[in-house]
């Protein structure tokens, strides 16, 4: 909670007077920043004042200890007999300092609000605005705790940031609703389908097949062909020139995540592993890459039949997913193979 304004009719002030050694030179800047952080204002070069509150006394005591640790000297005094003119001057100094803080926050809040009102469509852009709003809220709360005299700009900053947070929350709700509708349409379109990919599945095809059956089409059947036209009624993936394949610097697994709005952190992590192995570019720092790559290569040596190879490869990614989420699978038997069905 913000500190209550000091009652000027019963003035009680804390005064910190200190001296610092000439070296190291950076200690002066550090102590100065600490004093600004707790809201103190300077009376002279080495004298700072705060309203006499338990929090202010604790803050000054910590700063005094830092000064002593730097081989300096500091004393804290209680000043309770200042004349009215001096009190008014001190109060004005506090208001001026906090007004500068509120003005800066207000400027950044206006910029944030303008960006939020443009309703960015991409998830990264919305996350950036959310992060920026949270950071600015923390800064505002910090300033409110040291706004002892209700400085100008206080109410405007609070109101504008509140408005930004409300609008951002509304945008997030609308975006999630749109994503859910789009995902639902996509899932209905690709329900109980046959999916086709190239023979001898590797890391991207194994992981993509697992993702399809786990989260997209729980009754998916998989067949193999050299070209998509060889299985015209099937949904092709990880084949040249099809809807679900490499896009730019993204592997097929990553394309499926994006197309079906699958944003679970464990899936993103698996996507990074698959990306590094499939594209061999070490783009992501994920320690599981070497082990998963060796497991996939081992399976390719063990199983000569493509369907067996794919089913066992999918089990690797089910195990990996469970290790990342601790989520038990829902299992059903289908045509002699173990099929893993998503729980959501």
TORDRENBA-308059 format. One record per residue (C-alpha): x, y, z. Coordinates in steps of 0.001 Angstrom, whole numbers, plus 500000, padded with zeros to 6 digits. Layout:
XYZ...
END
This chain:
500000500000500000501221503556499264502539505455502260500146507978503757500976511671503180502898513153506073500931515405508419502707518758508222501107519998511484503098517368513378506355517397511444508742514595512099511558513959509696514475511560509390517726513060508254520643510995506933524002512762506948526987510889505553530535511059504251532185508664501803535847507994501040537240509228497732537662505658496444536118503610495076534345506303493071531378504132492118530185503924495741528903507524495528526706506683492556525471503508494248524458505309497454522846508115495470520743505580493517519728503811496720518574507127498206516505507874495113515058504378495262513666504900498777512285508323497826514665510551499800515335514104498655518545516011499213518911519048501432522617519450500807525235517357499022525406514704501748522156515203503644518912513454502670515506513552504292512425511325504570509191511491506558509652509678509844507992506289509301509100502779510305509796501939506645511875505088506154513886504349509298514587500818508054515591502121504614518010504654506106519471502020508436520256499748505468521868502615503559523852503565506660525147499993506831526185500134503157528051503386503786529848501882506799530794498819504733532401501186502213534531502748505001532308505820505164530480507499508038526731508072508417524334509283511089520553509363511249518856512287513030515262513020513972514269516562512972510939517648514407511231521428514780511509522785511246509939526132510427506908526262508134508840527660505163511407524872505332508667522249505619506869523674502596510123523677500632510806520050501539507258518976500605507615520759497262510888518901496615509185515557497271506294516434494949508645517573492208510660514356492372507581512146492225505972514288489516508972513540487301508501509820487982504776509924487212505388511938484016507765509288482709505350506485483580502490508406481977504481508822478762505239505100478565501654504195479466500349506318476572502702504518474195501584501126475514497913502050475283498327503145471676499942499815470793497223497875472636494441499831470879495897498731467514495023495150468596498137493249467461497218489910465913500382487928466575500933486074469854504536487360470301503342490970469935500587490484472518503026488832474924505442491738474513502706494231475395501639492142478380505224491983479651505670495724479147502449496474481010503456494295483955506856495970484171505270499414484089502750498399486770505611497306489038507348500639488480504170502558489262503655500603492483507228501376493524506694505100492965503362505065494812505076503732497933507343506793498048504783509394496941504385510948500398502655514169499276500322513116496410502378514538493551500783515830490328500377513141487671499657510388490172495969509891489330496517510224485572499216507538485599497032505164487624493994505725485395495861505281482120497645502115483218494375500679484544492792501363481145495706499681479364495417496554481515491645496315481013491924496691477231494802494234477069492772491674479011489851492173476620492139491727473616493636488557475100490162487106475702489093487909472150492313486451470701491927483245472695488310482926471580489290483389467940492123480887468285489805478336469888487256478766467084489952478417464440491427475404466172487994473788466478487338474242462762490735472822461909490246469824464198486797469102462729488221469237459229491006466787460024489136464330462237489372460543461546491534460993458472494242458988456810497560460816456769500338460120454284504060460793454491507259459543452898508654456058453665511391455472456220510200458075458746512813460053460627512737462564463463510295465079461906507837462497460563507837460443463779507252463465465981504656464953463617502713461677463470502734461541467286501533465158467482498748464467464977497418461417466829497922462920470322496413466395469770494892466781466297493293463557465012493112460896467711491860458291465206494534459077462626495782456306460344499154456610458646500248455357455234503356455911453155503937457109449599506661458775447578504326461520446336501102463026447763499169462153444608499841458454445243497288458710448105494906461458446890492348461016449699494951461187452485496260464299454243499956464672453325502567465871455817506321466366455652506222466084451869507221468611449235504713471350448426501957470349450882500102472264453582501814470608456535505517470596455825508586472793456254507862476516456168510839478831456007513152477808458827510472475734460571510255471951460469506940470145459935506394469638463664506694473407464226504327474078461304501697471811462858502067473586466211501432476937464571498600475844462277496643474205465101497464476861467761499226474364470028501164476526472486501794474171475429505340474690476688506209470984476545505224470880472864507298473955472126510270472262473828509800469105471755509569471295468659512951472791469503514480469332469857513006468186466537514117471419464842517732471057465944517959467422464831516026467749461577517617470992460372521019470492462034521350474184462883521579474088466735519184477031466874517879476105470325519796475251473482518092471971474449520136469191476100517933466303474914518937466666471258521777464136471198519871461420473095516667461750471059518629461772467818520431458552468729517166456844469736515586457685466393518602456412464468518599453247466550514952452571465707515659453056462000518284450346462250516030447948464185512808448192462134512723447715458386508920447944458133507739451560457990504583451151460057506448449511462921509164452131462734506610454945462914504651453444465825507781452888467920509050456341467019505785457840468248506290456055471572509578457933472018507757461246471764504957460133474053507581459230476645509373462541476090506138464494476441505225462683479644508676463362481102508209467076480414504674467307481797504245464345484185500903463799482451499593460203482228498343459127478785494855457966477930495397454765475999493260452774473634493990449742471518493573450123467794494456447441465273497106445867467422498995449091468150498981451251471253497411454604470463497896457574472798494941459891473058495141463435474375493459464130477687492153467593476896
END
